[in-house]
């Protein structure tokens, strides 16, 4: 198995364990808020692979939506426009005294049929959650391009002529009935079978089905990210789980379903921020080389900018940064080179995130995570961060020693 596949499997496993743990109670503290997290899962569903496949199929083949034969009841005088309903005809004649009246079921072509109504319901539900997810993202969100594309495609779908009637008629408060789902599953056209698949996936999420949760997590939360971002996500999840396990606090995720200025997760008293400067950043005095760089860029009208740590662990009780985590995905460079670069960055970040005189303790609680490679600490003459590669992170309790140091517990 490739390193990328292993990272995806590890992340999906942690997410599945988290969401499947939603019904469990650990001590007196719920592991998560089920109502909130089902909404997050449904948001993931709106941009998951089955829904995206349905939308893409519809945009590529807009004429595949078909008007099906339906029947409407009508009354005529001596004219049969469809199948005669003998019982209703007899009753109508008895009630009105019109001997030539006929009650018939006239065949008509209509888009407001079971499969089309199911299709419209799925599209409306997906559009609602896609718009909600877009509104939650900040300008630096790694999910924003994918969400904006999904929202654009939803607007294009809503312009398809054949779907205007069903989209107006459908009510999100009223689910498609079993007959509509059954007819869509058996339909000759792939479009309706895809709609039924997306609907059943949503039902699986709502029922806590493990396969449904894992499928959505893989395609909507992990797959849209670049390889290096996937590794950052995996490390962030592993960090959160280790902190929750060591400190005993509940783990709560806030991915793709919350204010992007907030943490990606909380674990007891700790909050983990992903690619954010946060309010805890205090600009450090510039060194001579940094001043020279700033001035040279200024001559070109470019600001020097501020580096963002990959992950920041905040102790919410102390209202201070407890650790900095620098993550390096190795692609075409050596592990030693990337480790050297990561340590240099963590030291620089310490100047901005540690209180006066606290740079060394922050460095001792920080972590460098590489996707591969091995670095062994051979001395303790100076402050240095912890190190872990993906193999160590993915092992049970692989980050517990680091988490214990962050939480102020004896290091195992």
N, C-alpha and C positions, 0 to 999 in steps of 0.2 A: 504494500500500500504506500502511495506517495505521501509526503509530508503534508501537502495541501488536503488530501482526502482525510488524513488522520486528524487534522485540525478541525475540519468540518464535522467529522464524527464526534470528536470530543465536545465541541460546542453544542451540537445537537443533543448529545447525551445529557449535558448539564441543563439545557433548557427543558428537555423532557422531564428530567427529575424534578426540576423546579415546578413546572406547571402541573405535573401529575401529583405533586405533593400538596396541591391547593386545598384538598379536602381534609388534610391531616392537621391535628392539633399537637404541637410540641410543648408540653407543659401547659401553661396558661396562656401562651401567646400564639395566635394563629400564624402559620407560615406565610400566608399571603391573603390579600383581600380578593376573594373569589369574584365578586361583582366587577371590580376594576380590571382584574386580569382577564376575564372572559372578553371584556371590551377590547383589551389589547390584542388578544388572540384573533378576534374578529377583524380588527384592523389589519393584522398580518394576512388574514385570509383574503382580504380585498385586493392584495397585491401578490398573492401566491401564484404558483405556476398554473394550477387549473383555471383560475379566473383569468389570468393573462392569456392563456391558450384560447379560452373562449372568446375573449375580446379580439384577439388577433385574427382568429378564424372568421369572426363576424365582419371585421373590416376588410378582409381579403375576399370574402364571399357574401356581400350584403344581400344578394338575391336568394340566398339559401333559406331565408325566412319564408315560410309558405302560409298562404291562407288555407285553412282546412275547412272541410264541410261541417257546417253546424245547422241546426234546425230552429226555426222560430214558429211559434203558433200563430195562426191567423184564422179569421172567420170571413167567408165569402158567400155570396148568394149563387148557388147552382154552379159554382166553379171550384174545381179541386186543383190547387197549386202545389200539392204534395201529398204525402200519405194521409189518408183520412183517419181521424180518430173517431171511431164509431161511438164509443161511450160518451165522449164529450159532445159529439154532434147530437145524439139523442137527448142529452140533458139540455143542451142549448135550445133545441127546438121546443122542448117541453116548457122551458122558462119564457121563451120569447114569442112562441106561436108562429114562428117562421118555418114553414114546412120544407123550404128548399135550402135552408142554411147548412153550410158545411164547415166543420172545424178541421183544419189540416195542419200538418207540420211541414212547412216549406223549407226545402234545402237552400242554404245561402252560403256564400264564401265569406269567411270572417277570420281576421287575425286574432280576435279575442277568444282563442281556444286554449285548452289546458297547457300544451307545450309552450305556446307563445307567452302565456301569462307567467309560467315558471321562468322562462328566459328573461322576461321583463323584470320580474321580481328580483332575480339574481343580479341583474345589471343595476337596478336602482339601489339595492343594498350595497353593492360594491362601490358605486359612485358616491354614496353617502359616507362610507368609511374612508374612501380615498381622500375626499375633500377634508375630512376631519384630520387625517394624518398629515396632510399638507399644512394645515393651519397650525399644527403642533411643532413643525420643524423650524429650526433656525437657519440662517444663511450658510452656516458651515456644516450642516448635517450631511453625513455621507449617504443618506438615503434620499436626499432631496431630488437629484436628477431622475431616479427611478420613479418617485412619486409624481413628479411633474409630468413625466411621459405617460404614466397611467391615467392621470387626470385629463390630459389632452386627448388620449384615445377614448375615454369615456364620453367626452363632449362630441367627438366624431360619431360614435355609436348612436348617440341620442338624435342625430340628424337623419338617420336612416328612415326613409319614408314608411316602410312596412312596420316599424316598431313604434311609431308615434301613437297609434291607437292603444296598444297594450301598455305602453309606458304611462299613458295618461290614466288608464283604467286600473292599473295595479295599485294596491294599497300595501304599504310595508307592514302595517299592523295586522294584516291577514295573510297567513302563510298559504302557499300553494297546497292544494289537497293531495291526498295520496294518489288519486287517479292521474293528476297532472304529472307527478313525479314518475309514476309507472309508465305512462304513455311516452314521456320524454326519454326514459331509459330504453324503451323499445323502438324508438323512432328510427326510420331509415336514414335520415339525415344526421351527419355527425354533430351538427350544431346543437341539436336538442340533447343529444347524449352528453355533450360537454357541459351543457347547462345543468343537467341532472347530476353529473359528477361534482361540479362546483357546489351545488346545493347540499348534496350528501356530505361533502367535506365540512361544510359549515355546521351541519347537524352533528357530525362527529366531534367537532371542537366543543360545541355546547354540552355534549354528553361526556366530555373528558376522555374521549377515545385516544389512546396512546399513539396509534398509527397516524391519526389525523393531526395531532399536535406536532409530531415529529416531521411530518410532510410539510406542514406550513412553516415550521421553524427553519427547515433546510432551504426552502425555496424563497421565502419572503424576508427572513431575518439575516441569514448567512450568505446565500447565493449572490445577492446584489453587490456585495462588497468585493473590493480588490483583495488579492492574496494577502497583502501586508495588513490590510484592515481586518480581515478575518482573523489573523493571528492576534492582533490587538484585542479584538472582541473575545477571543478564546482566553487570553491572559486575564482580561477584565473579569470574565465569569469565574475563572479559577481563583482569582484574588478574592472576589466576593464570597465564594463558597468557603474558602479557607478562613477568612475573617469571621464569618458566621459560625463556623464549626468551633474555632478556638475561643471566640469571645462569648458564644452562646446566644447571640442575638438573632432575630428573624431576618431572613434574606428576602428582599423585595426588589424586583426588576422594574426599570423605568425605560426600557428600550422601545423606540419607535411608537411611543404612545404617551408621551409626556412632554412637558416644556423642555426644549433642548438645552436651555441654560442650566438645568438641574443635573443631578448625578445620573449616571447610567444604572446604578443600583445602590441600595443601602443594605448594610449588614450590621444589625444592632446599632451601636453608637457610631459606626463608621459609614461614610459616604464615599463612593468611588466615582470620580469625574473622568470622562473620556475626551481627550483632545480639547480641553478648555483651560483658559488662563485662570479663571475663577477670581473671586473677590480677595483671595488671600495673597495675591501677587503684589509685591512691593518692588518697584524698580530699584535695582542695586546700583551703586556708583560704578560708572564705567571705567574700565581699565584703559591704559594708553592705546593699546591696539584696537579696542572697541571704539574709542573716540575717533581714531583715524578712519575706521570703516564707516562710522556714522557720517563723518564730514565728507568723505569721498562720495558716498551715496547721495548726500545732500546736493552736491554739485550737479547731479543728474536729476534732481527733483524727486528722489526716491527716499522714503522713510526706511530706517533700519529695520523696523518691525520688532516683534516680540515672539520669542520661541514659546511653543506650548508643549509642556510635558505630555507624553502619551497617556499616562494615567496618574491621577493625584488621589491619594487617600487622605480624607479629612476626618479627624476626630471631632464629632459634632458636640460632644460634651465639653471638650477643651477649646472648641472653636479655633482649631489650628490644624495645619497640615501635618499629618503623622508620617507620611512616606511619599516618595516620588517613585514611580515605576516607569522605566524606559524600556520600550519593546523594539526589538530589531528582527525583522524578517530577512534572512540571509538569502540573497539571490545574486550570485556572481561575484561575491566578495568573501574574504576569509572571516571566520568566526572571531579571530583575535582582533582584526581591524575593526569589526563592528562592535566588539566588546569595549575596545579602547575608546571608540567614539561615544558609546553609551555612557561610560563612566564619566567622561569629560562633560557630557550634557547634564548628568545628574549633579555633578559638582557645581556647575553653573546655576542650575535651578535652585540649589541650596541657598545661594546668595539672595534669591528673591522670595523664597518660601520659608526660610528658617528665621526664628527670632534672633536678635543679636546674641552671639555666643552659642547659638544652637545649630550651627551648620554641621559640625561633626556628628552629633546625635541623630540628626535627620538623615545624614548619609548612611549611618549604621543601620537605620531602619528602612532604607530604600532598597529597590530591587532592579536588577538588570535581567531581562528575559530575552533569550535568543531562540530562534526557531530550531537551531541545531548548534553543535559544537560543545566543547567542554572547557570550563575554566575552574581551576581549583585554587582556593585561597590557601596560601602556604605560610602566611604570617599575620600578625595582628599589631604591627608597629604603628599603623595609621588607620584612620576611619575609612571604611570601604563598604560598598553596598553588598547585599546578598546577590547570588547569581542562581539562575535556574534556566535550563533549556526546556524545550517542549516535552521531551521525554519525561523529565522530572515533574513538570507541571501536571502532566496527564496521569501520573501515578497517584493512587489514593494517598492522601495526606502529604502530597509532594511539596506543598507550600506552607505546611503547618509551622515549621521552624521560623520562617519569615513572619507569618501572621502572629505568632506568639511574641516576637520581638516588637511588632507594631502595637500589640495590645498591652505590652508591659508585663507579660507573663514569663516565667522561666523558659528559656529556649530548650526544646527537647533534644 
